[in-house]
């Protein structure tokens, strides 16, 4: 957090300088975190095996969020910039950039040696098409709401004109959020969400698709014409799909798998820490800030009544969940931002555990107990790739709600991630457990959940709950364009207080995610986005 505050301070200073000087050129030769720092001649070759705990919806991060798509997609697609572990933005497809017009215009200069995997040159036309695609179809629709116009004066210059100041724009231009797509393939008029190229990718990243076998594996091979000389170092990345969470630790122990990410299970961490060849780390997840919550469908009874939502929140013992189910590696949450986010504000009126008040609210909402003491029956679902964590949690909630407020909870079993994602995106659910990233700056990861303009988009991890509050929209719009960090904190504090009262979500706690990596690997996990970053710098200390 200290590092991020320093980054914001430096950003504010830079903005002041820019207002005086009008234009400042930004260019870095290469990221200081690159593999060359630890080894003058990183060894080339070898295969990296990465575990996936479910089948990705597809491989195009421009129109779909999530770790499954992101892990693979950031290897297949390059972005304009990359985000270092040190909080600094480094060149990628854009070799340099400058801000002007009081930080309302960003001019990016593209590399001239970059091509897609079919050897078609990457030009400003592809970049403009990609940014427009993300702004229209990505689940985080509000993150590019400030964009007014894209100009392409020549093949290697892109000018982004903004309606307002945008505090997080460069971070959004990373490959996991804004991958650069080939316009000559995706611009053929087909529906981009179902375009066949989402599965049969022609990208611009360090690796290209060699095989895509659903429920088995996704094989990538080194792109020999990658625009960074001598990269990537690996020959192959093999993403292997596993059907159950217990299978992955066994494969890691046996050396069949070399990397797995976004693992929340403490018993797996403790088991794998005993293996001398493995590194269990939370490094590289500073920018992710994952959150666990219960999403409520606000468009239909009973959750269209805030009293029911508040009653549920007053019933759940979050401390029990944090210490017993999440094994003490989580922090309870009382609102839309985790406590370690720089814009977090503590609650002015904490909603503490209060069974008596919960029952009173349910009575007032018209859900009286019947002769058997029951008030209603609710259904809850969960993403199947989080079943090992979700099922114990939901069983606790089932017991808790039945015993304290007379609510029966039916746990709907899901065995297919794609089935669950379509169910939630279409609004055909009652409650769902979910794990969602806050993505460091609220403009990226928080606005998309609470801004009414992002509702009813039929896209997972947008505002699928149907939450709408005009005052919240007004505050989020103000925070998104506010250049002063202190003032942004004040605006987000107001936003948090309102949303806490509305209670559109039951916030449970932060997610204790961990990356598990073979100790012989170098140059991996080099970003504040963790493993959702290019692996062109990754290499083996000893040949496979």
Secondary structure, DSSP 4 states (H G I P E B T S, - for coil): -HHHHHHHHHHHHHHHHHHHHS-EEE--SS-TTSGGGT-TTPPP--EEEEEESS--S-S-TTT--SHHHHHHHHHHS--SEEEBTTS-EEESSEEEEEEETTTTEEEEEE-SS-B-TTSPBP-HHHHHHHHHHHHHHSS-GGGGTTEEEEEEEETTEEEEEESS--TTHHHHTBTTTSPPP-HHHHTSSS-TTS-GGGTS----SSEEEEEEETTTEEEEEE-TT-SSTT----SEEEEEE-SSHHHHHHHHHTTS--EEEEE--HHHHHHHHT-TTEEEE-TT-TTT-EEEEEEE-TTSTTTTSHHHHHHHHHH--HHHIIIIISTT-S-B-SSSS-TTSTT----SS-----HHHHHHHHHHTT----TTS--EEEEEEE-GGGHHHHHHHHHHHHHHHHHHH-EEEEE-----HHHHHHHHHTT--SEEEEEEE--SSHHHHTHHHH-GGGBS---TTSBTT----HHHHHHHHHHHH---HHHHHHHHHHHHHHHHHH--EEEEEE---EEEEETTEES-S-BTTTTSS--TT-EESS--
